[in-house]
Amino acid sequence: MASATADTRRRANGTPQAKEYARHARQRVARRRDRASGAAGWVADRAATWSLDGPDYDFMELQKYVWNPLVDYWFRMEMGGWERLPEPPALLIGIHSGAPFVWDAWTVGVQWWRHFGRERPLHGTAHDALMAAPVIGSYFRRMGVLPAAPDSIAAALAAGHDVALWPGGEIDSLRPWTRRDEAVLAGRTGFVRMAIRAGVPIVPISTVGGPDSMPVIVSGRRLAKVVGLDRLARLKRFPIAIQAPWGISPAILPELPFPAKIRTAFQKPIELDTDPERADDEEYVEAMYDEVRASIQSGMDALVRRRRLPLFG
């Protein structure tokens, strides 16, 4: 027990392995962003501004009169699995839905704050396009959100902070409503490599109900190519959704969420081999990716069985 406590303390203070990974990640991401040009370069430059000072807890305290009713009455959120969380830091991996405000992701952050207060900071992550947006990006930063990039995530983990990441990105969040109960990580295995190199466990997050807040009709993959969203903002989807108050419209507009019933649960943490060389072992990385996805899907299946109504249930 004493050994385990010592290991936990070293992890929370930032292990040499985690700090070294953070240094290398910062250099690699800086080189990648330097190569970006045009509109993509503008997005990359604005998204590169981040800090580990957040969340701004006083700012969050002011918002509780909005978020608490939303969580408790509009989304009727149920949150479980707190007892499964390991000691910090951990990399939490989940799925999410909707855009630009992914309600089933934000509600995790709010519930985390309500559960831990200021004692255990959690950094959410967001796409560069959102972090670069003038108003949304500023709000996200005050809420402790980081760019979904290796440098910011590695720095947070090295500082002993928990990080929540949604690897599926827009492919996951803008999946059609007919696939609402599927765990979509889009085949992106980078989160496994990050966890290995930082020496932290992965905590899968299962959630259902979020897609009901803004049902996506079509993902708009071809339309995104036609208008050049991938080239301009690294977006591979231009979805059409049913949303208030616009009706059937592009899912890039500010929307009022429908009153979905969101159920979320943390799953058992997955410990990985912390030898950095394992991050280059494709077979091992794929196996861990499959294990994380299977855990999320299994948890989702259990939550779906509790659904009382086919819509908003």
C-alpha positions in Angstrom: 0.0 0.0 0.0 2.8 2.4 0.8 4.4 1.7 -2.6 1.2 2.4 -4.4 0.8 5.7 -2.5 4.3 6.7 -3.5 3.6 5.9 -7.1 0.4 7.9 -7.0 2.3 10.9 -5.5 5.0 10.7 -8.1 2.4 10.6 -10.9 0.5 13.6 -9.5 3.7 15.6 -9.3 4.6 14.7 -12.8 6.9 11.8 -13.6 10.1 12.4 -15.5 8.7 10.3 -18.3 5.6 12.4 -18.5 7.6 15.7 -18.5 9.9 14.4 -21.2 7.0 13.4 -23.4 5.4 16.8 -22.9 8.6 18.5 -24.0 8.9 16.4 -27.2 5.2 16.8 -27.9 5.5 20.6 -27.6 8.3 20.6 -30.2 6.5 18.4 -32.6 3.2 20.3 -32.5 5.0 23.6 -32.9 6.7 22.4 -36.1 3.4 21.1 -37.5 1.7 24.4 -36.8 4.6 26.4 -38.3 4.0 24.5 -41.6 0.3 25.5 -41.7 -0.5 28.4 -44.0 -3.5 30.5 -45.1 -6.8 29.9 -43.3 -5.5 26.7 -41.7 -2.4 28.6 -40.4 -4.7 31.3 -38.9 -6.7 28.6 -37.1 -3.6 26.8 -36.0 -2.0 30.0 -34.6 -5.1 31.0 -32.6 -5.6 27.4 -31.3 -2.0 27.3 -30.1 -2.8 29.7 -27.3 -3.6 27.6 -24.2 -2.9 27.5 -20.5 -3.1 25.1 -17.6 -4.4 27.9 -15.3 -8.0 26.9 -15.9 -10.7 26.2 -15.1 -11.7 29.6 -13.8 -13.6 28.3 -10.8 -15.1 31.7 -9.9 -16.4 32.0 -13.4 -17.9 28.5 -13.2 -19.5 29.4 -9.9 -21.3 32.2 -11.6 -22.7 29.8 -14.2 -24.1 27.2 -11.8 -27.6 28.9 -12.0 -27.6 28.0 -15.7 -25.8 24.7 -15.7 -27.4 23.1 -12.7 -31.0 23.4 -14.1 -29.8 22.3 -17.5 -28.1 19.2 -16.1 -30.8 18.3 -13.6 -34.0 19.2 -15.4 -33.4 19.7 -19.1 -31.0 16.8 -19.6 -32.1 14.9 -16.5 -28.6 13.6 -16.4 -27.6 10.4 -14.6 -23.9 10.0 -13.8 -22.3 6.9 -12.4 -19.0 5.1 -11.9 -17.2 7.7 -9.7 -15.8 4.9 -7.6 -14.0 3.5 -10.6 -11.8 6.6 -11.1 -8.1 6.1 -10.4 -5.9 8.6 -8.7 -4.9 11.5 -11.0 -3.7 12.0 -13.6 -5.7 9.9 -16.0 -6.7 10.3 -19.6 -10.5 10.0 -19.9 -11.7 8.8 -23.3 -15.3 9.1 -24.5 -17.7 9.9 -27.3 -19.8 13.0 -27.8 -22.5 14.4 -30.0 -23.7 17.7 -31.5 -21.8 20.9 -32.6 -20.6 23.4 -31.7 -21.8 22.7 -28.1 -21.5 19.0 -27.4 -23.8 18.8 -24.5 -23.0 15.2 -23.4 -19.3 16.3 -23.1 -20.0 19.6 -21.3 -22.3 17.9 -18.8 -19.4 15.6 -17.9 -17.3 18.6 -17.1 -20.1 20.2 -15.0 -20.7 17.0 -13.1 -17.0 16.7 -12.4 -16.9 20.2 -11.0 -20.0 19.5 -8.9 -18.4 16.3 -7.6 -14.8 17.4 -7.0 -15.0 21.2 -6.7 -11.6 22.8 -6.9 -9.7 19.7 -5.6 -9.3 17.8 -8.9 -9.1 19.9 -12.1 -10.3 18.3 -15.3 -9.4 19.7 -18.7 -11.8 19.1 -21.6 -10.5 19.3 -25.1 -11.8 20.8 -28.3 -11.1 20.9 -32.1 -8.7 23.7 -33.3 -11.6 25.3 -35.2 -13.5 25.8 -32.0 -10.5 27.0 -30.0 -9.7 29.5 -32.7 -13.3 31.0 -32.8 -13.2 34.5 -31.2 -16.0 34.2 -28.7 -16.4 30.4 -28.3 -12.6 29.9 -27.9 -12.3 32.5 -25.2 -15.2 30.9 -23.3 -13.7 27.4 -23.7 -10.3 28.6 -22.3 -12.0 30.0 -19.2 -13.7 26.7 -18.7 -10.3 24.9 -18.7 -10.6 23.5 -22.2 -7.4 22.7 -24.1 -6.8 22.2 -27.8 -7.1 18.5 -28.7 -3.4 18.3 -29.5 -0.5 16.3 -28.0 1.4 19.3 -26.6 -1.5 20.6 -24.4 -2.7 17.2 -23.3 0.8 16.0 -22.5 1.5 19.2 -20.5 -1.7 18.8 -18.5 -0.9 15.1 -17.7 2.7 16.0 -16.7 1.2 18.6 -14.3 -0.9 15.9 -12.6 -4.2 17.1 -14.2 -6.9 14.8 -15.6 -7.8 15.3 -19.3 -10.9 14.3 -21.1 -10.5 13.6 -24.8 -13.0 12.6 -27.5 -10.8 11.1 -30.2 -13.6 10.6 -32.8 -13.8 14.4 -33.2 -16.4 15.6 -35.7 -16.7 12.1 -37.2 -18.1 11.0 -33.8 -19.9 14.1 -32.7 -21.7 14.5 -36.0 -22.5 10.9 -36.7 -26.1 10.3 -38.0 -28.8 9.9 -35.3 -29.4 6.3 -36.6 -25.9 5.5 -35.2 -26.4 7.3 -31.9 -25.7 4.2 -29.8 -22.4 3.3 -31.4 -19.0 4.1 -29.9 -17.2 5.9 -32.7 -13.5 6.6 -32.1 -12.8 6.9 -35.9 -9.8 4.6 -35.8 -7.7 7.3 -34.2 -5.2 5.5 -32.0 -3.2 8.6 -31.0 -4.7 8.7 -27.5 -3.3 5.2 -26.7 0.2 6.4 -27.7 -0.2 9.5 -25.6 -1.3 7.5 -22.5 1.6 5.1 -22.9 4.2 7.9 -23.3 2.7 9.9 -20.4 2.5 6.8 -18.2 -1.2 7.3 -17.3 -4.2 5.0 -17.3 -7.2 5.4 -19.6 -10.7 5.8 -18.2 -13.4 5.0 -20.8 -16.6 7.1 -20.6 -19.8 5.7 -21.8 -22.7 8.0 -22.6 -26.1 7.8 -24.4 -28.9 10.3 -25.1 -26.8 13.2 -26.2 -27.6 12.8 -29.9 -31.3 13.4 -29.1 -30.4 17.1 -28.3 -29.7 17.7 -32.0 -30.5 14.7 -34.2 -28.2 14.7 -37.2 -29.8 13.6 -40.5 -26.8 13.3 -42.7 -23.1 13.8 -41.9 -22.3 15.8 -45.1 -18.9 14.2 -45.8 -19.1 14.9 -49.5 -20.4 18.5 -49.0 -17.4 19.1 -46.6 -15.0 18.2 -49.5 -16.9 20.4 -52.0 -16.6 23.5 -49.8 -13.1 22.7 -48.7 -13.6 22.4 -45.0 -10.9 19.8 -44.5 -8.4 22.2 -46.2 -9.6 25.3 -44.4 -10.3 24.0 -40.8 -9.5 20.3 -40.7 -13.2 19.4 -40.7 -14.4 16.4 -42.6 -18.1 16.8 -42.0 -20.8 19.4 -43.0 -23.8 17.9 -41.3 -27.5 18.6 -41.7 -29.6 18.3 -38.5 -32.9 18.9 -36.9 -32.3 21.7 -34.5 -34.1 24.5 -32.7 -34.9 27.2 -33.7 -33.8 26.5 -37.3 -35.6 23.3 -38.2 -33.7 21.2 -40.8 -30.5 23.2 -41.2 -26.6 23.0 -41.3 -25.5 21.8 -37.8 -22.9 24.6 -37.5 -25.5 27.2 -36.3 -26.0 28.0 -32.6 -28.8 25.8 -31.4 -31.2 25.3 -28.5 -30.8 21.7 -27.4 -33.9 19.5 -27.3 -34.6 18.0 -23.8 -32.5 14.8 -24.1 -32.1 12.3 -21.3 -28.4 11.9 -20.9 -27.0 8.9 -19.1 -23.2 8.7 -18.5 -20.9 6.3 -16.6 -17.2 6.0 -16.1 -15.9 2.5 -16.8 -13.1 0.5 -15.2 -9.7 2.1 -15.9 -7.4 0.4 -18.4 -3.7 0.2 -17.4 -1.2 0.2 -20.2 2.4 -0.8 -20.5 4.3 2.5 -19.7 7.4 1.5 -21.7 7.6 4.4 -24.3 8.7 1.9 -26.9 5.3 0.2 -26.7 3.8 3.4 -28.3 5.5 2.3 -31.6 4.2 -1.3 -31.3 1.3 -1.1 -33.8 -0.2 -4.5 -32.7 -0.2 -3.5 -29.0 -1.6 0.0 -29.7 -4.4 -1.5 -31.9 -5.2 -4.0 -29.2 -5.5 -1.3 -26.5 -7.6 0.8 -28.8 -10.0 -2.1 -29.3 -10.1 -2.7 -25.6 -11.0 1.0 -24.9 -13.7 1.1 -27.6 -15.2 -2.2 -26.4 -15.4 -0.9 -22.9 -17.2 2.3 -24.0 -19.6 0.2 -26.2 -20.3 -2.2 -23.4 -21.1 0.6 -21.1 -23.3 2.2 -23.7 -25.2 -1.0 -24.2 -25.9 -1.2 -20.5 -27.1 2.4 -20.5 -29.3 1.9 -23.6 -31.2 -0.9 -21.8 -32.4 1.6 -19.2 -34.0 3.8 -21.9 -37.7 4.2 -21.3 -38.7 6.0 -24.5 -37.2 5.7 -28.1 -36.7 9.5 -28.2 -35.7 11.8 -25.3 -36.0 8.8 -23.0 
